[in-house]
Amino acid sequence: MEEKYVELLKTKCDEENYKKLMELNNPELHNFIAKYVELCNPLSVFVRTDSLKDTRYIRDKAKELGEETQLLIDGHTVHFDGYFDQARDKENTKFL
């Protein structure tokens, strides 16, 4: 990974997420991610794995931020997309 990106990723990722990213051992991927972290300047970067812990985090965060609303059926939520929302349009959406 380019040296200029090391500090950027360390500041945007907490220790756990930085470790998950580095475990991929793919400098080209690290540079790609860092390039867009630099461009988009998110407050933080979360690296999702297939773990139940990460799945729970995503679901809980979506509810916490009001992006999803809990339904009466346990484990189910609902959200509403705007008319021009492309979040599910894989052909035209590069980043989520």
Backbone as CSV, one residue per row, in Angstrom:
resi,resn,N_x,N_y,N_z,CA_x,CA_y,CA_z,C_x,C_y,C_z
1,MET,0.851,-1.178,0.000,0.000,0.000,0.000,0.893,1.236,0.000
2,GLU,0.444,2.255,-0.717,1.196,3.506,-0.744,1.274,4.085,0.661
3,GLU,2.441,4.596,1.004,2.690,5.107,2.361,1.708,6.210,2.754
4,LYS,1.330,7.060,1.795,0.423,8.169,2.120,-0.948,7.673,2.581
5,TYR,-1.295,6.453,2.205,-2.600,5.913,2.567,-2.618,5.195,3.913
6,VAL,-1.451,4.806,4.406,-1.390,4.067,5.673,-2.023,4.881,6.796
7,GLU,-1.577,6.108,6.981,-2.108,6.957,8.060,-3.578,7.287,7.848
8,LEU,-3.956,7.513,6.602,-5.356,7.814,6.307,-6.256,6.677,6.779
9,LEU,-5.913,5.453,6.413,-6.738,4.312,6.810,-6.690,4.081,8.312
10,LYS,-5.540,4.328,8.921,-5.442,4.164,10.377,-6.314,5.178,11.112
11,THR,-6.482,6.361,10.542,-7.311,7.371,11.208,-8.803,7.151,10.948
12,LYS,-9.146,6.555,9.818,-10.559,6.343,9.481,-11.100,5.013,10.011
13,CYS,-10.217,4.053,10.228,-10.624,2.744,10.750,-10.255,2.665,12.224
14,ASP,-11.113,2.040,13.024,-10.658,1.728,14.375,-9.698,0.541,14.261
15,GLU,-9.095,0.164,15.369,-8.069,-0.883,15.342,-8.599,-2.193,14.744
16,GLU,-9.813,-2.570,15.131,-10.398,-3.827,14.649,-10.628,-3.805,13.138
17,ASN,-11.164,-2.706,12.621,-11.443,-2.630,11.187,-10.173,-2.498,10.362
18,TYR,-9.180,-1.796,10.880,-7.893,-1.709,10.188,-7.269,-3.099,10.094
19,LYS,-7.350,-3.850,11.174,-6.799,-5.211,11.194,-7.517,-6.093,10.167
20,LYS,-8.848,-6.003,10.097,-9.606,-6.795,9.121,-9.165,-6.452,7.698
21,LEU,-8.956,-5.177,7.442,-8.538,-4.742,6.115,-7.141,-5.258,5.778
22,MET,-6.215,-5.161,6.722,-4.843,-5.600,6.483,-4.737,-7.118,6.347
23,GLU,-5.638,-7.843,6.981,-5.632,-9.307,6.863,-5.934,-9.765,5.443
24,LEU,-6.509,-8.902,4.637,-6.761,-9.243,3.241,-5.460,-9.339,2.453
25,ASN,-4.402,-8.688,2.941,-3.068,-8.769,2.340,-3.111,-8.534,0.827
26,ASN,-3.716,-7.412,0.452,-3.856,-7.063,-0.953,-3.592,-5.564,-1.106
27,PRO,-2.324,-5.167,-1.293,-1.985,-3.741,-1.382,-2.757,-2.981,-2.463
28,GLU,-3.049,-3.642,-3.561,-3.815,-2.979,-4.622,-5.221,-2.629,-4.129
29,LEU,-5.845,-3.546,-3.412,-7.162,-3.286,-2.825,-7.073,-2.183,-1.775
30,HIS,-6.037,-2.222,-0.938,-5.850,-1.189,0.089,-5.749,0.190,-0.557
31,ASN,-4.970,0.299,-1.633,-4.837,1.578,-2.338,-6.172,2.028,-2.925
32,PHE,-6.912,1.089,-3.499,-8.220,1.398,-4.083,-9.160,1.949,-3.013
33,ILE,-9.247,1.256,-1.888,-10.126,1.696,-0.799,-9.676,3.054,-0.275
34,ALA,-8.383,3.202,-0.035,-7.855,4.458,0.506,-8.097,5.628,-0.442
35,LYS,-7.973,5.390,-1.732,-8.215,6.446,-2.726,-9.630,7.007,-2.565
36,TYR,-10.599,6.125,-2.391,-11.982,6.581,-2.284,-12.342,7.042,-0.876
37,VAL,-11.627,6.567,0.115,-11.784,7.124,1.465,-11.307,8.573,1.442
38,GLU,-10.190,8.804,0.772,-9.665,10.167,0.645,-10.656,11.053,-0.116
39,LEU,-11.217,10.551,-1.184,-12.152,11.320,-2.009,-13.465,11.604,-1.278
40,CYS,-14.036,10.585,-0.650,-15.359,10.717,-0.021,-15.296,11.233,1.409
41,ASN,-14.153,11.097,2.055,-13.905,11.590,3.409,-14.987,11.192,4.425
42,PRO,-15.243,9.886,4.570,-16.226,9.463,5.577,-15.682,9.693,6.985
43,LEU,-16.575,9.751,7.958,-16.132,9.888,9.348,-15.363,8.659,9.795
44,SER,-15.783,7.495,9.311,-15.118,6.245,9.684,-15.330,5.215,8.584
45,VAL,-14.546,4.144,8.661,-14.645,3.051,7.700,-14.904,1.762,8.466
46,PHE,-15.942,1.044,8.046,-16.283,-0.249,8.639,-16.010,-1.324,7.601
47,VAL,-15.264,-2.347,7.982,-14.942,-3.457,7.088,-15.825,-4.631,7.483
48,ARG,-16.756,-4.982,6.617,-17.724,-6.034,6.948,-17.203,-7.403,6.541
49,THR,-17.322,-8.347,7.460,-17.046,-9.749,7.169,-18.383,-10.479,7.171
50,ASP,-18.340,-11.780,7.048,-19.575,-12.565,7.093,-19.939,-12.989,8.506
51,SER,-19.286,-12.404,9.504,-19.561,-12.789,10.890,-20.939,-12.296,11.331
52,LEU,-21.532,-13.020,12.264,-22.822,-12.601,12.821,-22.693,-11.265,13.542
53,LYS,-21.543,-11.037,14.157,-21.296,-9.771,14.857,-21.398,-8.592,13.880
54,ASP,-20.772,-8.720,12.715,-20.818,-7.648,11.719,-22.227,-7.475,11.154
55,THR,-22.922,-8.583,10.935,-24.301,-8.516,10.446,-25.178,-7.769,11.440
56,ARG,-25.032,-8.101,12.711,-25.808,-7.435,13.763,-25.479,-5.942,13.818
57,TYR,-24.190,-5.621,13.708,-23.763,-4.218,13.748,-24.450,-3.418,12.637
58,ILE,-24.432,-3.947,11.418,-25.044,-3.260,10.275,-26.539,-3.053,10.518
59,ARG,-27.210,-4.094,10.962,-28.656,-3.993,11.201,-28.967,-2.996,12.311
60,ASP,-28.218,-3.071,13.401,-28.450,-2.157,14.524,-28.146,-0.715,14.141
61,LYS,-27.077,-0.508,13.380,-26.691,0.845,12.967,-27.757,1.451,12.048
62,ALA,-28.299,0.648,11.148,-29.346,1.142,10.245,-30.572,1.594,11.029
63,LYS,-30.933,0.850,12.060,-32.076,1.252,12.895,-31.725,2.491,13.715
64,GLU,-30.521,2.515,14.268,-30.077,3.658,15.082,-30.100,4.955,14.277
65,LEU,-29.701,4.886,13.012,-29.645,6.074,12.157,-30.983,6.394,11.487
66,GLY,-31.990,5.571,11.734,-33.300,5.813,11.148,-33.420,5.378,9.701
67,GLU,-32.443,4.620,9.209,-32.500,4.130,7.834,-33.444,2.940,7.704
68,GLU,-33.646,2.221,8.792,-34.556,1.074,8.848,-35.459,1.260,10.065
69,THR,-36.664,0.717,9.983,-37.611,0.758,11.096,-37.987,-0.669,11.454
70,GLN,-37.949,-0.976,12.738,-38.281,-2.317,13.214,-39.759,-2.613,12.967
71,LEU,-40.049,-3.796,12.459,-41.429,-4.253,12.310,-41.822,-5.065,13.537
72,LEU,-43.088,-5.360,13.677,-43.554,-6.179,14.797,-43.047,-7.614,14.693
73,ILE,-42.711,-8.062,13.489,-42.159,-9.399,13.284,-40.685,-9.359,13.684
74,ASP,-40.314,-10.154,14.665,-38.949,-10.143,15.189,-37.920,-10.391,14.080
75,GLY,-36.896,-9.549,14.043,-35.824,-9.704,13.070,-36.095,-9.084,11.714
76,HIS,-37.223,-8.424,11.545,-37.574,-7.823,10.261,-37.674,-6.302,10.393
77,THR,-37.190,-5.620,9.355,-37.258,-4.164,9.311,-37.814,-3.738,7.958
78,VAL,-38.082,-2.450,7.847,-38.558,-1.888,6.590,-37.826,-0.573,6.349
79,HIS,-37.611,-0.250,5.073,-37.084,1.062,4.709,-37.757,1.486,3.410
80,PHE,-37.730,2.768,3.139,-38.345,3.303,1.938,-37.288,4.031,1.126
81,ASP,-37.191,3.681,-0.141,-36.258,4.337,-1.046,-36.963,5.482,-1.753
82,GLY,-36.194,6.517,-2.044,-36.717,7.606,-2.845,-36.906,7.152,-4.288
83,TYR,-37.639,7.921,-5.038,-37.946,7.579,-6.427,-36.682,7.365,-7.258
84,PHE,-35.651,8.173,-7.030,-34.428,8.090,-7.825,-33.313,7.318,-7.112
85,ASP,-33.628,6.639,-6.049,-32.627,5.893,-5.290,-32.076,4.745,-6.133
86,GLN,-30.735,4.658,-6.208,-30.089,3.603,-6.985,-29.409,2.567,-6.093
87,ALA,-29.710,2.557,-4.821,-28.985,1.693,-3.889,-29.036,0.220,-4.278
88,ARG,-30.063,-0.209,-4.966,-30.164,-1.613,-5.363,-29.844,-1.816,-6.851
89,ASP,-29.488,-0.748,-7.536,-29.196,-0.810,-8.963,-27.718,-1.122,-9.148
90,LYS,-27.374,-2.405,-9.190,-25.976,-2.827,-9.241,-25.262,-2.372,-10.511
91,GLU,-25.984,-2.167,-11.575,-25.369,-1.736,-12.828,-24.886,-0.285,-12.767
92,ASN,-25.556,0.546,-11.955,-25.255,1.973,-11.926,-24.732,2.476,-10.590
93,THR,-24.571,1.603,-9.634,-24.099,2.005,-8.311,-22.737,1.383,-8.064
94,LYS,-21.735,2.224,-7.829,-20.384,1.707,-7.612,-20.084,1.541,-6.136
95,PHE,-20.528,2.475,-5.306,-20.224,2.435,-3.877,-21.482,2.618,-3.062
96,LEU,-21.560,1.898,-1.950,-22.654,2.083,-1.002,-22.072,2.513,0.316
